[in-house]
Amino acid sequence: AKHNKKEDAWIVVNGEAIDVTKWISIHPGGEQAIMAYLGKDATEEWNMIHKPGTVEKNAQHLTMKGKIGAGGGAAPAAAAGGGGLSPDEVAKHNKKEDAWIVVNGEAIDVTKWISIHPGGEQAIMAYLGKDATEEWNMIHKPGTVEKNAQHLTMKGKIGAGGGAAPAAAAGGGGLSPDEVAKHNKKE
């Protein structure tokens, strides 16, 4: 994948792809706050935290890459397999009051855990409705889920229950969400 390393990193904010490579190491909120969104749409989180004009104020560290459009065609269909929850189903549970993440192929309801998470709410909020496996395994010791089972609800394994992923949004040209999604890794 392209643009998915700390030295080549993009995010989407308000429909605009932004190269944040030069900004990661000097971000006042720390590198991880940006790293969680590389290759993804960070609009909701960005607008919750930043004041209007933040992009313009820090323009010398950012490179505007273009508007997100329909250049990418359809997203790939979900993987074939037997039953289970679909990633699309997990994606519906992306709010603080209805919060699921995926860890190691298992959907977990973390709604009750968010407010007492030792790493802070934002660390979990960045992954609601998404696969948090890579970040989770980097930070947590084995047995963390079991140790905190009273605050978590295991929802089931991720399988092929969801069918095809939705096609890219219609529109006039621009970068595809798939192109931005390639920019999602620190190294």
Salt bridges, closest charged atoms under 4 A:
ASP8 OD2 - HIS3 ND1 2.90
GLU16 OE1 - LYS67 NZ 3.60
GLU31 OE2 - LYS6 NZ 2.79
GLU31 OE1 - LYS186 NZ 3.06
GLU89 OE1 - LYS92 NZ 3.28
GLU89 OE2 - HIS93 NE2 3.02
ASP98 OD1 - HIS93 ND1 2.78
GLU106 OE1 - LYS157 NZ 3.61
GLU121 OE1 - LYS96 NZ 2.91
GLU179 OE2 - LYS2 NZ 3.97
GLU179 OE2 - HIS3 NE2 3.56
GLU179 OE1 - LYS182 NZ 3.34
GLU179 OE2 - HIS183 NE2 3.39
